[in-house]
Amino acid sequence: MGNTADLIDEIVIQPYWVSIYFEDSCRTSGMLLTSYGLFKTMRFIQSINNRLARELIIDDLTKVHNRRYFYQHAKDAQHSPYVILIIDIDHFKAINDEFGHDVGDVMLKELATKYDNAFTHQNKFARLGGEEFGGYLPTNNMTQACDFSQQLIDLAHTINVQNSRHLTVSIGVAMQTPNEPLDKVVKRADQALYLAKKSGRDRFEIAP
C-alpha cells in the first residue's frame, strides 16, 4: 500500500498528510506484520522440531522412553559399573489371547507408568519392545539392585488383569564388569531373564 501511494504520488499531487502519515503508517504496519509472521513461523518450526525430537525417544504406546533412548543413555553414561535390568511380563501372549490386544495394551501402559514413576534420580526406564522393558541403575551395589528388582515384582502384583489375576514379571539382573561393553551386559541380563522364566517366573535372577 505504501508503494502504491508512492506510485500515485508520481502521477498526481497528493495532500502532504498522505505522504507523511498514510505511507509511513503502511510501511510500519507492513514491517510489524512481517516480523510477527516470521516470529510465528519460527515458533511453529521449533514446535515441530521439538515434537519430532520427542518422538525419537518416546514410545508411542506407553509414553515412556524407548529402546533408542535407553541404549544411547547407557552408552553415554559416565558411571561405571552399572546394573542393567531386563524386565518381561509373564504369559503376556496368553493375556492378549484371552482378553484381547486392547486389554494387553492397557496392561502395558499401566505397568510402564508405575515403573517409570519408580525409577527416580539417575535410574532410567524404557520399553525395549513388545512386553519387554529395560532398567539402567548407576550403582555398584548388587544388594540394592536386587531389592529394587523385588520392589518391581511386587509393584506388578498391584495390577489386576480384568479382575481375574494379578500381573507378574520376570527380571534378569546384570552388573557391568570392568570395561565390559553395554551389549555384553545386556546379553548377560537376557540370559538371567531366561533363567528366571525357566525357574518358574515371577522372580528375578542375577547373571553370573
N, C-alpha and C positions, 0 to 999 in steps of 0.2 A: 504493500500500500504506500509505503514511503517512496519507493522507486517510481510508482505511478504518479504520485504527487510531483516528484522531480520532473518527470517527463511532461506533465501538464504545464509545469512552470516554464518549460522551454517554449511552449506553444502560446500560452496566454499569460497575462499578468494576473497573478493571484494576490489576494489580500495578504498583507505582511504576517498576520497571525497564523495563516495556514502554514507557511514555511517554518515559523518559529515553534508552534505548538503541535499541529497535526502531524507534520513529517517526523519531527523528533519523537513524538509520542509513539508513532507507529514503529519506528526503528527500535526504541527502547522496549516496547512490548514484544516485538519480534525476538530480540535478544533474550529477554526474560523467558519467553515461551520455549525458545530453542534450548536454553540452559536447563529448564525444568524437564524438557523431553529427554535430553541427554542423561540427566540425573536418574529419571525413571527407568530409562533403558539400561543404564549401568546397574541399578538395583535389581532389575529383572534378571539380567545375565548372571549377577552374583548369586541370586537365589537359585537359579538353575544349576550353577556350578556346585553350590552347597548341597543341593539335593542329590546330584549325581555322585558327589564325593561320599555322601552318607549311604547311598545305595550300594556302593562298592564294598562297604564294611559292615552293613547291617543285613541280617537275614530277613527276607521278606515276610515270612510267616510269623516267626516268633518275636521279631523286633529286637533280638539280642545280637551281639557281634557274630559275624560269620567266620567261616574257615579261613578266608583270606586274611582277615584282621588277626585272628588267633595266631597263625603261623608267623606272620610278619612281626607281631608284637614279641613273641617268644624269641625270634631270631635277633631282634634289635635290643632286647632287654640286656642290661649290664650285669644283673645279679647272677652269680654262679656259686654253688649249684642251685638248681631249682627243681620243683616237682611238677610232673605232668600227670593229670588225671584224664582217663578216657572213660566216659560215662555212657551206658547204654540202657535204654528202657527194656525191661524183660517182657518177652512174649508180646511185643508190640504188633506184630503181624496178626496175632490172634485177636487183639483188641480191634484192629481195623476190620477183620473178617466177621467178628461177632456183632460189633456195634456200628460199623461204618467208618469211612475215612473222615467224615466231619467230626465225629467223636474223637478219633485219633488226633486230629488237628487241635482240638480243644485241649486234649491231654498234653500235647507238645507245648502249646502256648502257656498253659498253666504251670507246668514244670519249669519251663525256661524262665518265666517271670520270677518264680520262687527262688530258683538257683541264682539268677542274676542278682537278686537282692542279697543273697547270702555271700556272694563274692565281693567283699569290701576291700578298701585300701588298694594295694597293688595287685591283688589277686584278679585274674581275668577269666571270664567265662564266655563260651561261644558255642553255637551249634555247628557241628562239623558236617552234618548231612544226615538226612533221614531221622532216625531216633537216636543218633549218636551225638554226644556233646563232649566238649573238652574243657579242662581247667588248667590254669597256669598259676602255680604258687611259688613266689620268690622266697624260698626258705630252704634251709638245710636240716630242718628238724622233722624227721620222719614221724615221730610220735604225734606232733601237731597235725601233720598231713593226714595221718590215719584217723585221728579224732575228727577232723573236718570231713573226711570221707564218710565216716559213720553218721555224722550230722546230716549229710546229703541223703544218705539212705533213709534215715528217719524222716526227713522232710518229704521224701517221695511218698511215704506212707500216709501223709495227710491229704493226699489227692485220691478221691474216690472215682472209680470208673463206673458211671451210671448207677451208683449206689449198689453195685454188685460186688466189688472188691477194691482194695487199695492198690495203688501203683507201686511197683518195685523197680529198682535199678541195680545193675552190677557195675562195679568200678575197678579199673586197673590203675595201679599207682606205681610210678617210676620216678626215682630221683636221679638227676644227672650225675654221672661220674666225671672225674676231672677231664676236661677238654672233649667230652662226648658231644657230638653234633646232635641237633634237635631231632632229626629224622630217626636216629637210633634210640633216643629216649622215648619217642612216640611209639616206635616199634615194640620196645620192651613193655610199655604201658598197655599196648594192644594185646600182647601175649599174656599179661597179667589179667586183663579183662576176659580173655578166652578161658583162663583157668577159673576165674570167678563164675563164669557161666557153667563150666563143666562141673564145678563143685556144688552146684545147687542154686545159683543165682541169689539175688537179694543180699549181696555181700560185696566186700572189696578184697582184692588180693594185691600183694606187693611184688613187684618184679624183682627177680634175683639180681 
